[in-house]
Amino acid sequence: MPQIVFWYWWVAAALLVVLEVFIPGNVLVWLGVSAGLVGFAALVVPEMPSSVALVLFAILAVSSVLTARFYIRRQQKPTDHPALNRRAQQMVGRTVELVEPIRGGFGRVRIGDSLWVVRGDDRDAGMSVRVVATAGTDLLVEPADV
């Protein structure tokens, strides 16, 4: 009875490619391609030992993921909106008024319809501050008159 090990690799390849749809990250698809190639190699060389197949899969998986990452990074074009999905960084440079005083290093400002946590030196509510940097979602501020 002939070995049908190649089918196991092809099923694994199909599962990995399908999983890429549900867990996006551009990695599982390349692992799936690697598993498919190992399945093809197992079809061509039916007596291939499992250890050789696993080593071949490891080599193909690492090389395909690294090659894809390198290629994707080279194809990315610079954007004219580098902070598009980083709202806090879009606030840097703005002068805003404190809604709540800064006490113990923390206060709040209103920008648009949102309240933002600010960090800085103690200041009273109603005073103007300038956003100079971000720390996560907190805005780092200094007095606006500096």
C-alpha positions as CSV (number, residue, x, y, z in Angstrom):
1,M,0.0,0.0,0.0
2,P,1.6,3.3,-1.0
3,Q,2.2,6.0,1.5
4,I,-0.2,8.9,1.4
5,V,1.8,11.2,3.7
6,F,1.6,14.0,1.2
7,W,-2.1,14.4,1.9
8,Y,-1.4,15.2,5.5
9,W,0.8,18.1,4.4
10,W,-1.7,19.3,1.9
11,V,-4.5,19.3,4.5
12,A,-2.2,21.1,6.9
13,A,-1.5,23.7,4.1
14,A,-5.2,24.2,3.5
15,L,-5.9,24.6,7.2
16,L,-3.1,27.2,7.6
17,V,-4.3,29.2,4.6
18,V,-7.9,29.2,5.9
19,L,-6.7,30.2,9.4
20,E,-5.0,33.2,7.8
21,V,-8.4,34.6,7.0
22,F,-9.5,34.4,10.7
23,I,-6.1,35.3,12.2
24,P,-4.6,37.8,9.9
25,G,-0.9,38.6,10.2
26,N,0.5,37.5,6.8
27,V,2.4,34.5,8.4
28,L,0.1,31.5,8.3
29,V,-0.4,31.8,4.6
30,W,3.4,31.4,4.1
31,L,3.4,28.4,6.5
32,G,0.6,27.0,4.4
33,V,2.6,27.4,1.2
34,S,5.6,25.8,2.8
35,A,3.4,22.8,4.0
36,G,2.0,22.5,0.4
37,L,5.5,22.4,-1.0
38,V,6.6,19.7,1.5
39,G,3.4,17.8,0.5
40,F,4.5,18.0,-3.2
41,A,8.0,16.8,-2.2
42,A,6.5,13.9,-0.3
43,L,4.5,13.0,-3.4
44,V,7.6,13.1,-5.6
45,V,9.8,11.2,-3.1
46,P,7.3,8.8,-1.4
47,E,9.9,7.2,0.9
48,M,11.0,10.6,2.4
49,P,11.6,10.2,6.2
50,S,9.4,12.3,8.5
51,S,12.5,14.0,9.9
52,V,13.6,15.2,6.5
53,A,10.1,16.5,5.8
54,L,10.0,18.4,9.1
55,V,13.4,19.9,8.4
56,L,12.4,20.9,4.9
57,F,9.2,22.4,6.3
58,A,11.2,24.4,8.9
59,I,13.6,25.7,6.2
60,L,10.8,26.6,3.8
61,A,8.7,28.2,6.5
62,V,11.4,30.5,7.9
63,S,12.7,31.5,4.4
64,S,9.2,32.2,3.0
65,V,8.1,34.3,6.0
66,L,11.4,36.3,6.0
67,T,11.3,36.8,2.3
68,A,7.6,38.0,2.4
69,R,8.4,40.4,5.2
70,F,11.4,41.8,3.4
71,Y,9.3,42.2,0.1
72,I,6.3,43.8,1.9
73,R,8.5,46.3,3.7
74,R,10.2,47.3,0.5
75,Q,6.8,47.8,-1.2
76,Q,5.4,50.1,1.5
77,K,5.2,53.7,0.3
78,P,5.6,56.7,2.6
79,T,2.4,58.4,3.5
80,D,1.6,62.1,3.8
81,H,-0.4,61.2,7.0
82,P,2.0,59.2,9.2
83,A,-0.1,59.6,12.3
84,L,-3.4,58.7,10.7
85,N,-4.2,55.9,13.1
86,R,-2.5,57.4,16.1
87,R,-4.9,60.0,17.4
88,A,-2.8,61.0,20.4
89,Q,0.2,61.9,18.2
90,Q,-2.1,64.1,16.0
91,M,-2.6,66.3,19.1
92,V,1.1,67.2,19.5
93,G,1.6,70.9,19.0
94,R,-2.0,71.9,19.8
95,T,-2.8,74.4,22.5
96,V,-5.8,73.4,24.7
97,E,-7.5,74.5,27.9
98,L,-7.5,72.4,31.0
99,V,-11.0,71.2,31.9
100,E,-9.8,69.6,35.2
101,P,-6.7,70.9,37.0
102,I,-3.4,69.0,36.8
103,R,-2.9,67.7,40.3
104,G,-0.3,65.0,41.2
105,G,0.9,65.2,37.6
106,F,-2.5,64.3,35.9
107,G,-5.4,66.4,34.6
108,R,-7.9,66.5,31.7
109,V,-8.5,68.5,28.6
110,R,-11.3,68.5,26.1
111,I,-10.3,68.2,22.5
112,G,-13.3,68.1,20.2
113,D,-15.9,65.9,21.9
114,S,-13.3,63.8,23.8
115,L,-11.7,64.1,27.2
116,W,-8.0,63.4,27.2
117,V,-5.8,62.6,30.2
118,V,-2.8,65.0,30.4
119,R,0.4,64.8,32.3
120,G,2.5,67.7,33.4
121,D,3.3,70.2,36.2
122,D,0.4,71.2,38.5
123,R,-1.8,73.8,36.9
124,D,-5.3,75.2,37.5
125,A,-8.4,74.4,35.4
126,G,-9.0,76.9,32.6
127,M,-5.3,77.5,32.0
128,S,-3.8,76.9,28.5
129,V,-1.3,74.2,27.9
130,R,0.5,73.0,24.8
131,V,0.7,69.3,23.9
132,V,4.4,68.5,23.5
133,A,4.4,64.6,23.3
134,T,2.5,61.5,24.0
135,A,2.9,58.6,26.4
136,G,0.5,55.9,25.3
137,T,-2.9,57.6,25.2
138,D,-1.8,60.3,27.7
139,L,-0.8,63.7,26.4
140,L,2.3,65.3,27.9
141,V,1.8,69.1,28.3
142,E,3.7,72.2,29.3
143,P,2.4,75.7,29.9
144,A,1.3,77.4,26.7
145,D,3.2,80.6,27.5
146,V,6.6,78.9,27.5
